[in-house]
Amino acid sequence: MCTNKTCKKQGSAQAIKFAQDLGLPDVKVEAVGCLGNCGNGPNMVLLPDKLLLNHVSTPAKMADILRTLCGSDISEPLLKATELRLAGNDEARVGNLHAAVELYTQGLEVAPAQMRHLLYANRSGARRGLGDSQGALDDANAAAAAAPPGFTTAFVRQVEAHVALQQFREAAQALEEGARREPSFAKSADYKQLAGGLQQVLQRR
């Protein structure tokens, strides 16, 4: 899907993020350069048929394409929860954390099991930003409990919430538990940064 200036302004980045966050096993969505026909964007090409599609500007339109042309099973609750999550992300990005928490909460009310970990992780980050460290930890724990393989953001949120509560040993334990559950996490930049910070704090105590 094109993410050049015109298509990006028309919503292609949000449509791509929506499709990627669905976690559909047989669908891969990637950003590419200009596909031409800029006045009818956002534009995307469906492979392997090389079918050019225009005006894919919203999550709802992307969902319709995935259903009708890719045969993907996208329920209305999944679509609604994803739209609420993306709206919450937009609010969080500009610092409207109260609004973000409300949107994530609305998303959790309708979300199917396959995406609840995303909403919990997002709401954890927003709650921590608001100073609700215990709420952030509760959500981080819920995200970790629901997380599928490969979703390491939940472990990062757990560590961040424990640190906010000044529970540094618990933070270190959460970090190691994340690495145990997901060995690749121990090689990530997030892990190394968190581990380094915790080591410095624990050495001073």
Secondary structure by P-SEA (a helix, b strand, c coil): ccccaaaaaacaaaaaaaaaacccccbbbbbbccccccccccccccccccccccccccaaaaaaaaaacccccccaaaaaaaaaaaaaaaaaaacaaaaaaaaaaaaaaccccccaaaaaaaaaaaaaaacaaaaaaaaaaaaaaacccccaaaaaaaaaaaaaacaaaaaaaaaaaaaaacccccccaaaaaaaaaaaaaaaac
